[in-house]
Amino acid sequence: MKLIDLRSDTLTKLKPEDLLDINYDYIGDDCYDEDRYVKMLEFKIADLFGKESALFMPSGTMSNQVALRVLSKPGEELITEVGYHVCFFESSQTAALNGLVINNVHTKSGILTTSDVLNAFNNKARWSNLYATPKIISIESSISTYGGMIFPLDEISQLRMLCDERKMSLFLDGARVLNACVSLGISPKKYTEHIDMLNLCLSKGVGSPFGSMLIGRQDEIDKAKKIRKWYGGALHQSGLMAAIALNKLKNYSSRLERDHINAKSLELICTKYFQLAYPVETNIVMIKSHNADALVNKLKEYGVLATAWTANTVRFVTSSNINHEMINQIKSIFETIDKHKGFL
Ligand SMILES: *Cc1c(COP(=O)(O)O)cnc(C)c1O
């Protein structure tokens, strides 16, 4: 049985053509600044986002943590939403590595608005600089725990004004920011023009096996390079990974578009049997189920892999692993499961 793997877009498979056209003479030691592919990738990404500079990072988590360190000092405050990766998955690192006080906001919609931030601001003692100083607003797009929802551009520009007023930095965890841009039909440069620093994961929908990019102003990326070294993330011959990423980036837009179309088709199939947990805007379909584990196990019997995200939600992620025929197969699998057991 050929598996239909919808657990994550980090599980994409490399193909021989991803390694074609690699000039092995370009691969050097990036700790000596002698890897041409890493330089090319950093240049390409900085240009794509219209920022001064970019830095190749081993992971999105390290990229986020290095950014927080660059934009703040221990004891300062980070305002974010409780479901965003920086808090949901990384609260320990954010506290232990960067010494930040996380001021967590619980929003209904998943979007951290300026009024949410002002509430978070006003919830604590601010009448002297002896107390924690909010330095960073951290947002996410697309938002993984909210079913791949896109952070609206107008909200980003409102947050920019607030950051300018309050002398805070605006950080975007854009692990899947290219999904957001492709779905909106907006260039990455335009979408992130109000952002100070951002993370992009190459290992998600872009389909690379490895790596993330930290993107921002030159002086801040220079600092990030030092902190990456402290955290053990300076890599030697990482050019092979950079070369694959450059190959993968050539047609990212059409590939992500296809992922989004497949997610929409999957949404249509799912809504016959389930309620959506969130509207489908990119490559994630999150549904409500009264027993997520049981549903995931049942689907596995038919070769469909998904994630029980919480006890009552199941997550499907489309990626280059998934094609149109597989989505059609899922349709008949759901029909079969439904007919035989009334399981759904
Ligand atoms: C995947 C992801 C990360 C972390 O990336 P890793 O490479 O797995 O460390 C950070 N933020 C978001 C929103 C993600 O989806």
The ligand as an ORCA input file, in Angstrom:
! r2SCAN-3c Opt
* xyz 0 1
  C       8.168     24.487     11.711
  C       8.019     25.796     12.363
  C       9.060     26.351     13.109
  C      10.322     25.602     13.481
  O      11.073     25.131     12.457
  P      12.083     23.883     12.729
  O      12.952     23.905     11.522
  O      11.224     22.684     12.862
  O      12.828     24.197     13.986
  C       8.876     27.622     13.628
  N       7.740     28.290     13.433
  C       6.710     27.788     12.734
  C       5.488     28.604     12.543
  C       6.814     26.516     12.184
  O       5.775     26.010     11.492
*
